[in-house]
Amino acid sequence: MRIKVDNEKLAIAFASLEHNESFQEINAILKQGGQAHDMVSTMAMYPPLLEAMETLGNAVYPGGSLPRELKELIILQSSINNSCQFCTNSHIDIAKGLGISEDPVKMLQDTKNLKPEFACAIAYLNAIFKDSNRVPESMFNALREHFTEGEIVELTFMIGYINMLNWFNNALQVEYRGELSSN
């Protein structure tokens, strides 16, 4: 990790997260005497980011209207596309812990076995990743078969949000070491 973590700032930041639903996995780890993962520790060095994460968390992750299973698949596919070690491996563990799949990467590789709305959302994500300026209108017609206008907005924001977090983690070399594994 490229950021030096100040333990005093960490303690203050984590005290403010104790009852925060957006950080429920981290809160459980901290209550058991464990360490927070690098992404939260890094963000704690600039506390307004943690506050922003809480608001965004309430709106899209883990909050929002889309099913958690879909969100995990969106996060995982984006993270694979961006080669984000932290988000890929942490969300594999989260997906396993939520009972989504023992092999969520394999789920994404074989989209014909996904729920149709999930396969459509993954196709949309990949179209955005390829060229966000050239997402075909036919893609939006397909999305409207499964999602409301508000859900399409939420899905699009979720895709952009996870890409931003992937880039943040990649640039700062934030690493995942199994902190969210249920093993």
C-alpha positions, 0 to 999 in steps of 0.5 A: 500500500502506498499510503502510510496509515496513522493509527490515531486517525484510524481509531477516530475514523473507526469509532465513527463507523461503529453503527454504520450499516455501510461498513457492517462487514468491517464493523464485525471484524473490528468487534472481534478484534480484527484489523480493517482492510486496506481500503477503509484504512486508506480512506480513513486518512481523509475522513470526509471520504468515509462520510461520503462512502456512508452516503453512497452506501445508503444509496447504492451499496449495500443500500439501494433498490437492486438485489445484493446478488446483482450488485456483487456480480457487477462489482466483481465483473468491473473489478475483473475488467480493471484488474483490481486485486482488492475488489476482485478478491474481497467480493469473491469472499463476500459473494461466497459469504452471502451464499451467492455462489462458491465460484462467482467468477465462474458464474460471470464466465457463463452468463447464459446461466444467470438470471436474464436481468443479471445477464443483461446488466453484465452486458451493459457493464461490459458495453460501458467498459468498452466505450461509454460513449457508444452504448447502443440504444438497443442495450437500453431497450433490453435494460427496460425489459428488466429494470425501471428507469430509476433502476437503470440510473442506479445500475449505471451509477453503481458501475461508475462507482465501482470503477472509481473504487477500482482505480483508487485501489489500483493507484494506491496499491491497496491490497486484500489479504482475506479479511472478509473471508468466511473461512 
